[in-house]
């Protein structure tokens, strides 16, 4: 029983999976924020062009 408990405490595979999950989440958030910023700027640019064409 003590051996199993020591093995469980020293097992780091779960921690690694959590770290990869956090990294993937941060990357996804960065992509979403960048896409929103580019979308807003691009929308403003197209509206400006459309206004100048009239």
PyMOL Python script that loads the backbone (N, CA, C, O; Angstrom):
from pymol import cmd

cmd.read_pdbstr("""\
ATOM      1  N   UNK A   1       0.832  -1.194   0.000  1.00  0.00           N
ATOM      2  CA  UNK A   1       0.000   0.000   0.000  1.00  0.00           C
ATOM      3  C   UNK A   1       0.878   1.260   0.000  1.00  0.00           C
ATOM      4  O   UNK A   1       0.588   2.216  -0.719  1.00  0.00           O
ATOM      5  N   UNK A   2       1.920   1.261   0.783  1.00  0.00           N
ATOM      6  CA  UNK A   2       2.818   2.419   0.844  1.00  0.00           C
ATOM      7  C   UNK A   2       3.530   2.595  -0.487  1.00  0.00           C
ATOM      8  O   UNK A   2       3.742   3.722  -0.935  1.00  0.00           O
ATOM      9  N   UNK A   3       3.900   1.494  -1.121  1.00  0.00           N
ATOM     10  CA  UNK A   3       4.574   1.573  -2.418  1.00  0.00           C
ATOM     11  C   UNK A   3       3.649   2.207  -3.458  1.00  0.00           C
ATOM     12  O   UNK A   3       4.084   3.046  -4.247  1.00  0.00           O
ATOM     13  N   UNK A   4       2.381   1.810  -3.461  1.00  0.00           N
ATOM     14  CA  UNK A   4       1.427   2.386  -4.399  1.00  0.00           C
ATOM     15  C   UNK A   4       1.225   3.877  -4.133  1.00  0.00           C
ATOM     16  O   UNK A   4       1.090   4.667  -5.067  1.00  0.00           O
ATOM     17  N   UNK A   5       1.204   4.253  -2.861  1.00  0.00           N
ATOM     18  CA  UNK A   5       1.039   5.655  -2.510  1.00  0.00           C
ATOM     19  C   UNK A   5       2.242   6.474  -2.957  1.00  0.00           C
ATOM     20  O   UNK A   5       2.076   7.580  -3.471  1.00  0.00           O
ATOM     21  N   UNK A   6       3.438   5.954  -2.770  1.00  0.00           N
ATOM     22  CA  UNK A   6       4.647   6.655  -3.218  1.00  0.00           C
ATOM     23  C   UNK A   6       4.661   6.794  -4.738  1.00  0.00           C
ATOM     24  O   UNK A   6       5.037   7.838  -5.271  1.00  0.00           O
ATOM     25  N   UNK A   7       4.245   5.730  -5.430  1.00  0.00           N
ATOM     26  CA  UNK A   7       4.205   5.770  -6.889  1.00  0.00           C
ATOM     27  C   UNK A   7       3.186   6.810  -7.363  1.00  0.00           C
ATOM     28  O   UNK A   7       3.438   7.532  -8.328  1.00  0.00           O
ATOM     29  N   UNK A   8       2.040   6.886  -6.690  1.00  0.00           N
ATOM     30  CA  UNK A   8       1.007   7.860  -7.049  1.00  0.00           C
ATOM     31  C   UNK A   8       1.501   9.289  -6.838  1.00  0.00           C
ATOM     32  O   UNK A   8       1.257  10.156  -7.677  1.00  0.00           O
ATOM     33  N   UNK A   9       2.186   9.541  -5.735  1.00  0.00           N
ATOM     34  CA  UNK A   9       2.681  10.884  -5.422  1.00  0.00           C
ATOM     35  C   UNK A   9       3.766  11.304  -6.410  1.00  0.00           C
ATOM     36  O   UNK A   9       3.846  12.476  -6.778  1.00  0.00           O
ATOM     37  N   UNK A  10       4.599  10.363  -6.840  1.00  0.00           N
ATOM     38  CA  UNK A  10       5.710  10.714  -7.725  1.00  0.00           C
ATOM     39  C   UNK A  10       5.307  10.742  -9.197  1.00  0.00           C
ATOM     40  O   UNK A  10       6.094  11.183 -10.035  1.00  0.00           O
ATOM     41  N   UNK A  11       4.099  10.283  -9.532  1.00  0.00           N
ATOM     42  CA  UNK A  11       3.637  10.268 -10.915  1.00  0.00           C
ATOM     43  C   UNK A  11       3.329  11.696 -11.365  1.00  0.00           C
ATOM     44  O   UNK A  11       2.509  12.380 -10.753  1.00  0.00           O
ATOM     45  N   UNK A  12       3.990  12.144 -12.439  1.00  0.00           N
ATOM     46  CA  UNK A  12       3.816  13.513 -12.924  1.00  0.00           C
ATOM     47  C   UNK A  12       3.111  13.570 -14.275  1.00  0.00           C
ATOM     48  O   UNK A  12       3.036  14.646 -14.869  1.00  0.00           O
ATOM     49  N   UNK A  13       2.603  12.478 -14.771  1.00  0.00           N
ATOM     50  CA  UNK A  13       1.978  12.485 -16.092  1.00  0.00           C
ATOM     51  C   UNK A  13       0.702  13.321 -16.102  1.00  0.00           C
ATOM     52  O   UNK A  13       0.411  13.972 -17.105  1.00  0.00           O
ATOM     53  N   UNK A  14      -0.052  13.322 -15.034  1.00  0.00           N
ATOM     54  CA  UNK A  14      -1.246  14.146 -14.960  1.00  0.00           C
ATOM     55  C   UNK A  14      -0.910  15.623 -14.959  1.00  0.00           C
ATOM     56  O   UNK A  14      -1.604  16.419 -15.591  1.00  0.00           O
ATOM     57  N   UNK A  15       0.149  15.999 -14.254  1.00  0.00           N
ATOM     58  CA  UNK A  15       0.568  17.404 -14.210  1.00  0.00           C
ATOM     59  C   UNK A  15       0.996  17.874 -15.597  1.00  0.00           C
ATOM     60  O   UNK A  15       0.725  19.013 -15.978  1.00  0.00           O
ATOM     61  N   UNK A  16       1.657  17.010 -16.348  1.00  0.00           N
ATOM     62  CA  UNK A  16       2.088  17.374 -17.692  1.00  0.00           C
ATOM     63  C   UNK A  16       0.876  17.611 -18.591  1.00  0.00           C
ATOM     64  O   UNK A  16       0.866  18.560 -19.375  1.00  0.00           O
ATOM     65  N   UNK A  17      -0.136  16.765 -18.486  1.00  0.00           N
ATOM     66  CA  UNK A  17      -1.338  16.933 -19.297  1.00  0.00           C
ATOM     67  C   UNK A  17      -2.036  18.247 -18.955  1.00  0.00           C
ATOM     68  O   UNK A  17      -2.530  18.938 -19.846  1.00  0.00           O
ATOM     69  N   UNK A  18      -2.078  18.590 -17.685  1.00  0.00           N
ATOM     70  CA  UNK A  18      -2.695  19.856 -17.272  1.00  0.00           C
ATOM     71  C   UNK A  18      -1.908  21.039 -17.824  1.00  0.00           C
ATOM     72  O   UNK A  18      -2.496  22.023 -18.273  1.00  0.00           O
ATOM     73  N   UNK A  19      -0.592  20.948 -17.791  1.00  0.00           N
ATOM     74  CA  UNK A  19       0.236  22.036 -18.324  1.00  0.00           C
ATOM     75  C   UNK A  19      -0.009  22.226 -19.817  1.00  0.00           C
ATOM     76  O   UNK A  19      -0.141  23.356 -20.287  1.00  0.00           O
ATOM     77  N   UNK A  20      -0.070  21.121 -20.566  1.00  0.00           N
ATOM     78  CA  UNK A  20      -0.343  21.223 -22.002  1.00  0.00           C
ATOM     79  C   UNK A  20      -1.729  21.800 -22.243  1.00  0.00           C
ATOM     80  O   UNK A  20      -1.921  22.578 -23.178  1.00  0.00           O
ATOM     81  N   UNK A  21      -2.681  21.435 -21.424  1.00  0.00           N
ATOM     82  CA  UNK A  21      -4.028  21.986 -21.549  1.00  0.00           C
ATOM     83  C   UNK A  21      -4.052  23.484 -21.313  1.00  0.00           C
ATOM     84  O   UNK A  21      -4.730  24.219 -22.030  1.00  0.00           O
ATOM     85  N   UNK A  22      -3.312  23.941 -20.306  1.00  0.00           N
ATOM     86  CA  UNK A  22      -3.247  25.376 -20.021  1.00  0.00           C
ATOM     87  C   UNK A  22      -2.570  26.139 -21.149  1.00  0.00           C
ATOM     88  O   UNK A  22      -3.004  27.231 -21.516  1.00  0.00           O
ATOM     89  N   UNK A  23      -1.514  25.566 -21.695  1.00  0.00           N
ATOM     90  CA  UNK A  23      -0.814  26.209 -22.813  1.00  0.00           C
ATOM     91  C   UNK A  23      -1.741  26.305 -24.021  1.00  0.00           C
ATOM     92  O   UNK A  23      -1.809  27.347 -24.672  1.00  0.00           O
ATOM     93  N   UNK A  24      -2.451  25.225 -24.319  1.00  0.00           N
ATOM     94  CA  UNK A  24      -3.376  25.233 -25.451  1.00  0.00           C
ATOM     95  C   UNK A  24      -4.482  26.265 -25.236  1.00  0.00           C
ATOM     96  O   UNK A  24      -4.893  26.932 -26.186  1.00  0.00           O
ATOM     97  N   UNK A  25      -4.965  26.403 -24.011  1.00  0.00           N
ATOM     98  CA  UNK A  25      -5.998  27.381 -23.699  1.00  0.00           C
ATOM     99  C   UNK A  25      -5.477  28.804 -23.904  1.00  0.00           C
ATOM    100  O   UNK A  25      -6.173  29.643 -24.478  1.00  0.00           O
ATOM    101  N   UNK A  26      -4.272  29.075 -23.444  1.00  0.00           N
ATOM    102  CA  UNK A  26      -3.688  30.411 -23.612  1.00  0.00           C
ATOM    103  C   UNK A  26      -3.485  30.748 -25.094  1.00  0.00           C
ATOM    104  O   UNK A  26      -3.723  31.880 -25.515  1.00  0.00           O
ATOM    105  N   UNK A  27      -3.049  29.768 -25.871  1.00  0.00           N
ATOM    106  CA  UNK A  27      -2.867  29.997 -27.306  1.00  0.00           C
ATOM    107  C   UNK A  27      -4.216  30.278 -27.964  1.00  0.00           C
ATOM    108  O   UNK A  27      -4.324  31.170 -28.806  1.00  0.00           O
ATOM    109  N   UNK A  28      -5.237  29.522 -27.583  1.00  0.00           N
ATOM    110  CA  UNK A  28      -6.568  29.733 -28.156  1.00  0.00           C
ATOM    111  C   UNK A  28      -7.099  31.123 -27.823  1.00  0.00           C
ATOM    112  O   UNK A  28      -7.682  31.786 -28.680  1.00  0.00           O
ATOM    113  N   UNK A  29      -6.900  31.562 -26.593  1.00  0.00           N
ATOM    114  CA  UNK A  29      -7.341  32.902 -26.190  1.00  0.00           C
ATOM    115  C   UNK A  29      -6.605  33.969 -26.994  1.00  0.00           C
ATOM    116  O   UNK A  29      -7.213  34.944 -27.436  1.00  0.00           O
ATOM    117  N   UNK A  30      -5.298  33.786 -27.186  1.00  0.00           N
ATOM    118  CA  UNK A  30      -4.513  34.755 -27.959  1.00  0.00           C
ATOM    119  C   UNK A  30      -4.998  34.820 -29.401  1.00  0.00           C
ATOM    120  O   UNK A  30      -5.074  35.904 -29.978  1.00  0.00           O
ATOM    121  N   UNK A  31      -5.326  33.678 -29.985  1.00  0.00           N
ATOM    122  CA  UNK A  31      -5.815  33.654 -31.361  1.00  0.00           C
ATOM    123  C   UNK A  31      -7.169  34.357 -31.465  1.00  0.00           C
ATOM    124  O   UNK A  31      -7.406  35.111 -32.409  1.00  0.00           O
ATOM    125  N   UNK A  32      -8.045  34.115 -30.511  1.00  0.00           N
ATOM    126  CA  UNK A  32      -9.367  34.747 -30.528  1.00  0.00           C
ATOM    127  C   UNK A  32      -9.248  36.259 -30.395  1.00  0.00           C
ATOM    128  O   UNK A  32      -9.915  36.999 -31.118  1.00  0.00           O
ATOM    129  N   UNK A  33      -8.403  36.724 -29.477  1.00  0.00           N
ATOM    130  CA  UNK A  33      -8.220  38.168 -29.287  1.00  0.00           C
ATOM    131  C   UNK A  33      -7.625  38.799 -30.542  1.00  0.00           C
ATOM    132  O   UNK A  33      -8.058  39.873 -30.961  1.00  0.00           O
ATOM    133  N   UNK A  34      -6.642  38.143 -31.140  1.00  0.00           N
ATOM    134  CA  UNK A  34      -6.030  38.682 -32.356  1.00  0.00           C
ATOM    135  C   UNK A  34      -7.031  38.712 -33.503  1.00  0.00           C
ATOM    136  O   UNK A  34      -7.061  39.679 -34.264  1.00  0.00           O
ATOM    137  N   UNK A  35      -7.845  37.680 -33.641  1.00  0.00           N
ATOM    138  CA  UNK A  35      -8.835  37.640 -34.721  1.00  0.00           C
ATOM    139  C   UNK A  35      -9.878  38.732 -34.542  1.00  0.00           C
ATOM    140  O   UNK A  35     -10.303  39.350 -35.518  1.00  0.00           O
ATOM    141  N   UNK A  36     -10.293  38.976 -33.304  1.00  0.00           N
ATOM    142  CA  UNK A  36     -11.267  40.048 -33.061  1.00  0.00           C
ATOM    143  C   UNK A  36     -10.662  41.406 -33.415  1.00  0.00           C
ATOM    144  O   UNK A  36     -11.329  42.238 -34.030  1.00  0.00           O
ATOM    145  N   UNK A  37      -9.416  41.632 -33.037  1.00  0.00           N
ATOM    146  CA  UNK A  37      -8.771  42.916 -33.322  1.00  0.00           C
ATOM    147  C   UNK A  37      -8.609  43.114 -34.823  1.00  0.00           C
ATOM    148  O   UNK A  37      -8.887  44.197 -35.339  1.00  0.00           O
ATOM    149  N   UNK A  38      -8.167  42.091 -35.519  1.00  0.00           N
ATOM    150  CA  UNK A  38      -7.994  42.195 -36.967  1.00  0.00           C
ATOM    151  C   UNK A  38      -9.354  42.381 -37.634  1.00  0.00           C
ATOM    152  O   UNK A  38      -9.481  43.167 -38.573  1.00  0.00           O
ATOM    153  N   UNK A  39     -10.365  41.667 -37.158  1.00  0.00           N
ATOM    154  CA  UNK A  39     -11.703  41.793 -37.735  1.00  0.00           C
ATOM    155  C   UNK A  39     -12.254  43.192 -37.577  1.00  0.00           C
ATOM    156  O   UNK A  39     -12.849  43.735 -38.508  1.00  0.00           O
ATOM    157  N   UNK A  40     -12.063  43.779 -36.417  1.00  0.00           N
ATOM    158  CA  UNK A  40     -12.548  45.149 -36.191  1.00  0.00           C
ATOM    159  C   UNK A  40     -11.819  46.140 -37.082  1.00  0.00           C
ATOM    160  O   UNK A  40     -12.445  47.012 -37.685  1.00  0.00           O
ATOM    161  N   UNK A  41     -10.511  46.013 -37.169  1.00  0.00           N
ATOM    162  CA  UNK A  41      -9.731  46.922 -38.019  1.00  0.00           C
ATOM    163  C   UNK A  41     -10.091  46.747 -39.488  1.00  0.00           C
ATOM    164  O   UNK A  41     -10.196  47.722 -40.232  1.00  0.00           O
ATOM    165  N   UNK A  42     -10.278  45.501 -39.897  1.00  0.00           N
ATOM    166  CA  UNK A  42     -10.613  45.229 -41.290  1.00  0.00           C
ATOM    167  C   UNK A  42     -12.003  45.753 -41.625  1.00  0.00           C
ATOM    168  O   UNK A  42     -12.221  46.291 -42.711  1.00  0.00           O
ATOM    169  N   UNK A  43     -12.931  45.600 -40.708  1.00  0.00           N
ATOM    170  CA  UNK A  43     -14.280  46.124 -40.911  1.00  0.00           C
ATOM    171  C   UNK A  43     -14.250  47.638 -41.053  1.00  0.00           C
ATOM    172  O   UNK A  43     -14.923  48.194 -41.921  1.00  0.00           O
ATOM    173  N   UNK A  44     -13.484  48.303 -40.216  1.00  0.00           N
ATOM    174  CA  UNK A  44     -13.353  49.758 -40.307  1.00  0.00           C
ATOM    175  C   UNK A  44     -12.741  50.194 -41.622  1.00  0.00           C
ATOM    176  O   UNK A  44     -13.154  51.197 -42.204  1.00  0.00           O
ATOM    177  N   UNK A  45     -11.769  49.453 -42.086  1.00  0.00           N
ATOM    178  CA  UNK A  45     -11.123  49.779 -43.361  1.00  0.00           C
ATOM    179  C   UNK A  45     -12.100  49.635 -44.516  1.00  0.00           C
ATOM    180  O   UNK A  45     -12.174  50.510 -45.379  1.00  0.00           O
ATOM    181  N   UNK A  46     -12.847  48.541 -44.539  1.00  0.00           N
ATOM    182  CA  UNK A  46     -13.824  48.343 -45.620  1.00  0.00           C
ATOM    183  C   UNK A  46     -14.935  49.397 -45.563  1.00  0.00           C
ATOM    184  O   UNK A  46     -15.396  49.871 -46.601  1.00  0.00           O
ATOM    185  N   UNK A  47     -15.357  49.758 -44.367  1.00  0.00           N
ATOM    186  CA  UNK A  47     -16.381  50.808 -44.260  1.00  0.00           C
ATOM    187  C   UNK A  47     -15.849  52.145 -44.771  1.00  0.00           C
ATOM    188  O   UNK A  47     -16.570  52.908 -45.414  1.00  0.00           O
ATOM    189  N   UNK A  48     -14.597  52.413 -44.481  1.00  0.00           N
ATOM    190  CA  UNK A  48     -13.959  53.639 -44.968  1.00  0.00           C
ATOM    191  C   UNK A  48     -13.890  53.638 -46.483  1.00  0.00           C
ATOM    192  O   UNK A  48     -14.192  54.647 -47.120  1.00  0.00           O
ATOM    193  N   UNK A  49     -13.496  52.512 -47.065  1.00  0.00           N
ATOM    194  CA  UNK A  49     -13.424  52.410 -48.522  1.00  0.00           C
ATOM    195  C   UNK A  49     -14.809  52.568 -49.141  1.00  0.00           C
ATOM    196  O   UNK A  49     -14.979  53.278 -50.132  1.00  0.00           O
ATOM    197  N   UNK A  50     -15.791  51.904 -48.551  1.00  0.00           N
ATOM    198  CA  UNK A  50     -17.158  51.988 -49.073  1.00  0.00           C
ATOM    199  C   UNK A  50     -17.681  53.411 -48.993  1.00  0.00           C
ATOM    200  O   UNK A  50     -18.385  53.860 -49.897  1.00  0.00           O
ATOM    201  N   UNK A  51     -17.350  54.125 -47.930  1.00  0.00           N
ATOM    202  CA  UNK A  51     -17.787  55.518 -47.790  1.00  0.00           C
ATOM    203  C   UNK A  51     -17.119  56.412 -48.828  1.00  0.00           C
ATOM    204  O   UNK A  51     -17.740  57.355 -49.319  1.00  0.00           O
ATOM    205  N   UNK A  52     -15.888  56.135 -49.161  1.00  0.00           N
ATOM    206  CA  UNK A  52     -15.174  56.960 -50.155  1.00  0.00           C
ATOM    207  C   UNK A  52     -15.625  56.661 -51.575  1.00  0.00           C
ATOM    208  O   UNK A  52     -15.468  57.502 -52.459  1.00  0.00           O
ATOM    209  N   UNK A  53     -16.176  55.492 -51.808  1.00  0.00           N
ATOM    210  CA  UNK A  53     -16.625  55.137 -53.159  1.00  0.00           C
ATOM    211  C   UNK A  53     -17.960  55.788 -53.506  1.00  0.00           C
ATOM    212  O   UNK A  53     -18.282  55.917 -54.687  1.00  0.00           O
ATOM    213  N   UNK A  54     -18.730  56.192 -52.531  1.00  0.00           N
ATOM    214  CA  UNK A  54     -20.046  56.770 -52.788  1.00  0.00           C
ATOM    215  C   UNK A  54     -19.947  58.172 -53.337  1.00  0.00           C
ATOM    216  O   UNK A  54     -20.969  58.802 -53.608  1.00  0.00           O
TER     217      UNK A  54
END
""", "prot")
cmd.dss("prot")
cmd.show_as("cartoon", "prot")
cmd.util.cbc("prot")
cmd.orient("prot")
